[in-house]
């Protein structure tokens, strides 16, 4: 569950930048959002690999 907590924390840390970008059109916040979303994608891919490995190990 530690990985799930990482995902939640990353998403929550981006909340302020999402608001700044979408509500106030702050372009720098948009850059931070894109960077954070790339980190989220990388983390999600790592979690997928871990789950697949665990599933195959048990089979």
C-alpha positions as CSV (number, residue, x, y, z in Angstrom):
1,X,0.0,0.0,0.0
2,X,3.0,2.3,0.2
3,X,3.0,2.7,-3.5
4,X,-0.7,3.7,-3.5
5,X,0.1,6.3,-0.8
6,X,2.9,7.7,-3.1
7,X,0.3,8.1,-5.9
8,X,-2.2,9.8,-3.6
9,X,0.5,12.2,-2.3
10,X,1.7,13.1,-5.7
11,X,-1.8,13.8,-7.0
12,X,-2.6,15.9,-3.9
13,X,0.7,17.8,-4.2
14,X,-0.3,18.9,-7.7
15,X,-3.7,20.3,-6.7
16,X,-2.5,23.8,-6.1
17,X,-0.7,23.9,-9.5
18,X,-3.8,22.6,-11.2
19,X,-5.9,25.4,-9.7
20,X,-3.3,28.0,-10.6
21,X,-3.1,26.8,-14.2
22,X,-6.8,26.3,-14.9
23,X,-8.2,29.1,-12.8
24,X,-5.5,31.8,-13.1
25,X,-3.8,30.8,-16.4
26,X,-0.4,30.6,-14.7
27,X,1.8,29.0,-17.4
28,X,4.6,28.1,-14.9
29,X,2.0,26.1,-12.9
30,X,1.1,24.3,-16.2
31,X,4.7,23.2,-16.6
32,X,4.8,21.9,-13.0
33,X,1.5,20.0,-13.7
34,X,3.0,18.4,-16.8
35,X,6.1,17.4,-14.9
36,X,4.0,15.9,-12.1
37,X,1.8,14.0,-14.5
38,X,4.9,12.5,-16.1
39,X,6.1,11.4,-12.7
40,X,2.7,9.9,-12.1
41,X,2.9,8.0,-15.3
42,X,6.3,6.6,-14.4
43,X,5.1,5.6,-11.0
44,X,2.0,4.0,-12.4
45,X,4.1,2.0,-14.8
46,X,6.4,0.8,-12.0
47,X,3.4,-0.3,-10.0
48,X,1.9,-2.2,-13.0
49,X,5.2,-4.0,-13.3
50,X,5.3,-4.9,-9.6
51,X,1.7,-6.2,-9.7
52,X,2.4,-8.3,-12.9
53,X,5.6,-9.8,-11.3
54,X,3.7,-10.7,-8.1
55,X,0.9,-12.2,-10.1
56,X,3.2,-14.3,-12.3
57,X,5.2,-15.4,-9.2
58,X,2.1,-16.8,-7.5
59,X,1.0,-18.6,-10.6
